[in-house]
Amino acid sequence: MGRLRAARTDGPGEGADEGQCPSEEQLELLGLLAEGLKDEAIARRLGVHVHTARRRITRLLHDLDADTRFQAGARATLRGWLDD
């Protein structure tokens, strides 16, 4: 499994746009998704309701312009957020 890390940028960034660093929340969520956890387990780990976890996952996929969790991982790797 890949390690999570913040991407290098020329300037500060809060979103998931190309060239910007991922937020701590995005990195944590990517790590949980990379572990293959289901929504309910992710919610427990984050200490939030399952609907909140699903909203965050949906937002992450949107930010990465991904349709699936696998695609999100691939795009995060291409952006340098995950080590091979």
C-alpha positions as a printed Julia matrix, in Angstrom:
84×3 Matrix{Float64}:
   0.0    0.0     0.0
   1.23   3.5    -0.8
   2.21   6.05    1.76
   0.34   9.33    1.91
   2.17  12.59    1.58
   1.45  16.2     0.74
   2.23  17.22   -2.81
   4.77  19.97   -3.41
   3.42  23.23   -4.76
   4.61  26.71   -5.57
   1.93  28.25   -3.39
  -0.51  27.45   -0.65
  -3.5   25.34   -1.48
  -6.49  24.07    0.36
  -8.44  22.22   -2.32
  -7.63  19.27   -4.47
  -6.91  21.21   -7.66
  -3.89  20.1    -9.65
  -0.72  21.46   -8.16
  -2.22  22.08   -4.73
  -1.52  20.24   -1.53
  -4.25  17.97   -0.22
  -5.79  18.88    3.1
  -5.14  16.77    6.19
  -8.76  15.57    5.94
  -8.25  14.49    2.32
  -5.06  12.6     3.19
  -6.72  10.87    6.13
  -9.7    9.9     4.01
  -7.48   8.63    1.19
  -5.62   6.49    3.71
  -8.83   4.95    4.98
 -10.05   4.33    1.44
  -6.68   2.78    0.56
  -7.16   0.37    3.47
 -10.33  -0.81    1.74
 -12.61   0.22    4.58
 -16.36   0.48    4.06
 -18.23   3.7     4.74
 -19.37   2.57    8.17
 -15.82   1.71    9.27
 -14.52   5.01    7.89
 -17.2    6.86    9.85
 -16.21   5.06   13.05
 -12.52   5.85   12.53
 -13.31   9.51   11.88
 -15.79   9.7    14.74
 -18.58  10.98   12.5
 -21.97   9.78   11.31
 -21.91   7.52    8.25
 -23.74  10.2     6.22
 -20.97  12.68    7.03
 -18.34  10.16    5.96
 -20.19   9.53    2.69
 -20.45  13.28    2.05
 -16.7   13.65    2.59
 -15.97  10.71    0.28
 -18.24  12.19   -2.39
 -16.51  15.57   -2.05
 -13.07  13.93   -2.32
 -14.1   12.05   -5.46
 -15.47  15.29   -6.91
 -12.3   17.2    -6.02
 -10.22  14.53   -7.75
 -12.64  14.37  -10.71
 -13.05  10.66  -10.04
 -16.09   8.44  -10.5
 -14.86   5.56   -8.32
 -12.71   5.05   -5.25
 -10.13   3.25   -7.37
 -10.0    6.16   -9.8
  -9.6    8.56   -6.87
  -6.58   6.58   -5.69
  -5.09   6.59   -9.17
  -5.6   10.33   -9.56
  -4.18  11.0    -6.1
  -1.1    8.98   -7.08
  -0.72  10.95  -10.31
  -0.88  14.17   -8.31
   1.89  12.92   -6.06
  -0.34  12.49   -3.01
   0.48   8.77   -2.75
   3.85   7.1    -3.1
   4.02   4.03   -5.31
